[in-house]
Amino acid sequence: MSNSSNKIKNNILSDLGPLYHTYSFFGVNNDQLPGIYELNQKAKAPIITAYIAYAIAKSEKNTADGVSFTELFCADGFYAMVASRLGCNRSIGIDSDRDKHFDNATLIAERLNLNGIEFKKEEITPSSKFFSTDIVANVGGLYHVDAPDKILELSYRMANKYLIVQSVVSLITNSKYYYESPAPGWTWGNRYSRASFDKMIRNICPKIVDQHFNELEGNNRLDDRGSVYYLIEK
């Protein structure tokens, strides 16, 4: 590819202004929203992307198999796009657009030349009825809702083969009994400790393939700084 072609590709998102994620994974340079976004993506993206790649590889019996993927609480649909680029033939992103990151998702996917992606603007509740897919990712949604255990159960039911979970946890305490709703300092959402979240997830999802923990360095409050990750097999 010529230098001029590279420059065009690197600028294909420039007119959209600063975005929730950086799309360097796709070979694109774009402005990212200031504040917490860059550091938190650096913490989350490597492990979530690795879990998606593992789940896709394990879901394929042969190269002709199609693998389907759903990202719940997808915001701008970044991980639905990652799944598409890594080989999913059908990738779905679902979000209520409460935080106004969802509007550009379809346009970004089109400019990245990704096929087989669909985005649905819908509320995600314990009674939601969504299609099951081979892989489901609930990354960043559980700590925003009032009934995280019920949303986790929904996510687990939707996954035919693998479920990927990421959530914020408090570093104030590691009590296995800790749970607050609404989350400290918020009027909505919830907060677990690392231990209490682990207890909750193991009650619902018995077969954990891998788990990980790190800190979201973009978040200053200890209530918001812990980040847990789970790769779950059905």
Long-range contacts (C-beta under 8 A, 24 or more apart in sequence): 12-111, 12-112, 13-108, 13-111, 16-104, 16-107, 16-108, 19-76, 19-101, 19-104, 19-108, 20-75, 20-76, 20-78, 20-101, 21-45, 21-76, 21-78, 23-78, 23-108, 23-112, 25-49, 25-82, 25-85, 26-81, 26-85, 26-112, 28-112, 35-218, 36-216, 36-218, 36-219, 37-218, 38-218, 39-216, 39-217, 39-218, 40-216, 40-217, 40-218, 40-219, 42-217, 43-214, 43-215, 43-216, 43-217, 43-218, 43-227, 44-139, 44-140, 44-166, 44-216, 44-227, 44-229, 47-166, 47-212, 47-214, 47-229, 48-79, 48-82, 48-137, 48-139, 48-164, 48-166, 48-229, 49-79, 49-82, 49-86, 51-137, 51-164, 51-210, 51-229, 51-231, 52-79, 52-82, 52-83, 52-86, 52-135, 52-137, 52-164, 53-86, 54-209, 54-210, 54-231, 55-134, 55-135, 55-161, 55-162, 55-164, 55-231, 56-83, 56-86, 56-87, 56-88, 56-135, 58-161, 58-162, 58-233, 59-134, 59-135, 59-161, 59-162, 60-87, 66-90, 67-134, 67-135, 68-92, 68-133, 68-134, 68-135, 69-133, 69-134, 69-135, 69-136, 69-137, 70-94, 70-130, 70-131, 70-133, 70-135, 70-136, 70-137, 70-158, 71-136, 71-137, 71-139, 72-124, 72-136, 72-137, 72-138, 72-141, 72-151, 72-155, 72-158, 73-124, 73-138, 73-139, 73-140, 73-141, 73-144, 74-102, 74-105, 74-119, 75-99, 75-101, 75-102, 75-140, 76-101, 76-102, 76-104, 76-105, 76-108, 77-102, 77-105, 77-106, 77-108, 77-109, 77-117, 77-119, 79-137, 79-139, 80-105, 80-109, 80-117, 80-119, 81-108, 81-109, 81-112, 81-114, 81-117, 83-135, 83-137, 84-109, 84-114, 84-115, 84-116, 84-117, 85-112, 85-114, 88-116, 88-135, 89-116, 90-116, 90-118, 90-133, 91-116, 91-117, 91-118, 92-117, 92-118, 92-119, 92-120, 92-131, 92-133, 93-117, 93-118, 93-119, 93-120, 94-119, 94-120, 94-121, 94-122, 94-124, 94-130, 95-119, 95-120, 95-121, 95-122, 95-124, 96-121, 96-122, 96-123, 96-124, 97-121, 124-151, 124-154, 125-151, 126-150, 126-151, 126-153, 126-154, 128-154, 130-154, 130-158, 131-158, 132-157, 132-158, 132-159, 132-160, 133-158, 133-159, 133-160, 134-159, 134-160, 134-161, 134-162, 135-159, 135-161, 135-162, 135-163, 135-164, 136-162, 136-163, 136-164, 137-163, 137-164, 137-165, 138-163, 138-164, 138-165, 138-166, 139-164, 139-165, 139-166, 140-166, 140-167, 140-168, 141-167, 142-167, 142-190, 143-167, 143-168, 143-169, 143-183, 143-189, 143-190, 143-191, 143-192, 144-188, 144-189, 145-189, 145-190, 146-181, 146-188, 146-189, 146-190, 148-190, 148-192, 148-200, 149-200, 149-203, 149-204, 152-200, 152-201, 152-204, 152-205, 153-204, 156-204, 156-205, 156-232, 156-234, 159-232, 159-234, 160-234, 161-233, 161-234, 162-209, 162-231, 162-232, 162-233, 162-234, 163-205, 163-230, 163-231, 163-232, 163-234, 164-229, 164-230, 164-231, 164-232, 165-201, 165-205, 165-228, 165-229, 165-230, 165-232, 166-227, 166-228, 166-229, 166-230, 167-192, 167-197, 167-227, 167-228, 168-216, 168-219, 168-224, 168-225, 168-226, 168-227, 169-193, 169-194, 169-197, 169-226, 169-227, 169-228, 170-222, 170-223, 170-224, 170-226, 171-215, 171-222, 171-223, 171-225, 171-226, 172-222, 172-223, 183-223, 184-223, 185-221, 185-223, 191-223, 193-226, 194-226, 194-228, 197-228, 198-228, 201-230, 201-232, 205-230, 205-232, 207-232, 207-233, 207-234, 208-232, 208-233, 209-233
